[in-house]
Amino acid sequence: MSAALRRLWAVVVKELRQLRRDRLTYAMIVGIPAMQLLLFGYAINLDVRHLPAAVVDQAQTRNARELVAELAQSQVFDFRYRLTTPAGIDRLLKEGRISAALVIPADFEHRLAEPDRPAVQMVVDGSDQVVQQAARQVGALPVRELLAGRAVSPPPAQVEIASYYNPQRLAPLNTVPGLVGVILTMTMVMFTAIALVRERERGNLEFLITTPLSPLELTLGKVLPFVAIGLLQTTLVLLLGYFVFRVPVRGALPDLYAAALLFIVACLALGVLISTLASTQFQAMQAAIFTFLPQILLSGFMFPFEGMPRIAQWLAELFPLTHFIRLVRGIVLRGAGLGDLWPELAALAAFSAVALAAAVLRFHKRLD
C-alpha cells in the first residue's frame, strides 16, 4: 500500500471512530432510514377506514337499518353516535367528534321508489379533504340495489353529499390552516435548538452561568423572543392565506392566537430539550429534523389519520402537531371555540409541561 493510500485510510478510520463515539449522530444515521421505512411501509396508509360518524334515522324501518348495516360493513365510517334529529350534527362536527353524518329522512321508503331522487343524505366535514374523498366513495354506492341484493352499473346518484365548511371543496382551505402548524414546528424547534447550542459552542454559556440566573430563568430568557417570532409567523401565514387563497377565519381570533401560543410553547420546549442533548449545531439540526419527520407524517396533515394502524395513532397522539392541526382546523374552518376543543388544549399543555421540565432538569445537570 502506497503512502498516499495509508494516509487516506488513516483519515477514513479516524472519521469512523469519531462517528462511533458520537452517539447522537450514529443514532441518526441508523434511526432516520429505519424510521422512514417503518412510517412509509407500515404506518402510512392512503385507504381511509373507520372515520367517526353519526346516523340520524328518522325512518326507523327495516330498510333503513339494513342500509346502515351495509354502509358500516364497508368500514369507511364507524357510526358511533345515534341521533334522533339532525340538530345535533353541527355540534358534533364542530367539536371534531365526528367526520360525517348519515341522514335517513322520514320518507325514506317513498324515496326508494323514486329513482331520480336521492334516498339519503351524507353530511361531511369539508375541512378535511380525506373525509370528502371518503364521502364520494359512499355517494357512489347504489343504495336501492344494495337493499335489493343486486347491483347496477353505473349506479344512479342516490346519496346526496352536503359538505359543511368547504362546499366548493377548495384544496387551500384544507392545507393552509395545517401549514401554520407545520411551519411553526419546523422553525421553532430548529431555531431554538440551534440557538442554544450555538451559545455553548461560542463559550457564552459559561458567562451566563456566572450570573445569578437560575436554569429556569436562563431557559425562559433564551426562548421568550422566539414566542414573538412564532406569533409573527402565525399572523403572516393567516394573512397570506386570506388574501391569496381566500381562506377565512370563522372562529374567534383570540382563540386562534391562544392555541398558537400554547403550540409555540410546546415547540420551544421541545427545541430546548434537544439543545440539552446535542453537543453541536449539526447534531441539533439533525435531531430537530428527526422529530419533525414523524410529526408531519403522522399528524394527519399529509395522510389520513384514521387510515393508520392503531399503534401509529397512539404514537401520533404524543406529538404536539397532531393536536394543533385539529385545533387550527376547528377554529379557522369550523368556527369552533377553545371550549369545544379542550382535549387538544389539554394535550398541548401536558406536552409543554413535561418537555419543559425535562429540559430544565437536563440543563441543570449539564451545568453541574
Steps between C-alpha positions, in 0.01 A plus 500: 500500500640838399555781747209699352260210545619444857441868583157485337413182692611661825262792444214262419560296816522819705163621367335162564629495857378855555155407372494198728576720800238753389201306620236751389628519143537122490139464616388738226685302232316186601179652633390726213499228229338252737234752604419597142475135394265416786288811453459471125476124492287436806334811640418698185183366344305694237189284548257677730341282762293541817413868473284594801145569387145546623173373360162676513237236427167679474340218304550219755424233243657168415650636179653792690664268752629274222648801320690608810628145544612484135686830525660394829632184336700712256707612804535849355281647774445388858153610610577579863213741567128444454298822475127551474516837320761672280529782756790335681715449188645851497619477862669162447671624182616822665650312795677262263330195649368383163611540141165430337135430569254284308148649492218261413183707450156402626378442145788262425271225373330737257838625377605144423217481251615816321817418298584862420488620860784455754396249762725622783735786581860484621618809689882518504766718659632689199799631695666161449567404140536133595145495635372651176666223301349235726157660467526486121562126529185462706311731265570261213339206679179368338266532800192345343698217344679427828168455675362293214806278496605585146732749334469722197767677304531792498294565815282812512583776749311380806701661783497878524830638632481819708846640570513723808761777532640446149213458253720589201752232605793739467835338581658812664230496768634161608873566470554863607384463865714190541800684354495732800590207722749351256690829460506567874624148569780527248620845604439515874657166587803543276564868579484442874715188501769654278499836681567346841768263370667791320529685831677200647736467204598867518565484873224745590325242714785497750464875538127466565565232762691753711191722523233455772261353242344166586477228232127570460554877464782447254294257294195726490710805419650326200170377354259786568616705197407204281142520630463838332657361183256209500198728541633716218529195276145398592370843402693494172363158396143599590525827307645331193242224526218755508616741230659246263292183549183652651514282810269661759537485878153400615589470868612764748850641447578502876426126510722440199793698644459334839526158335798617292672637811465170683627311197799734467586436865484125432732534200744717694503255790586223255775714347651573842492130585683420176761765578581329829564172315703637207863607519527678164271702276510222242377250758225739607383541141502124445299439816249770404447338160473162672205629707348692210463207258269278708291799603420611146445142383280381787315816603232472233632792296618296201344156548165388645532454874223240513677285239801441724539194722393544859856504633591779257200701616608458863847624407353797313302601808834571673594767245391862547443552126221240498299694757574843355380400152170395655487829689583728208266324258221505756538871574582627150265286292225376732471806724556293815603654830763392747229347715400273214858379453620485860646144475750625241590795722555270795726275293713798387525632855608159631766463230634851568523438874675165464744614231588825680551322832725240335695775325556699819610190692732397219638853470563515872681166483726627221582812701612278785 
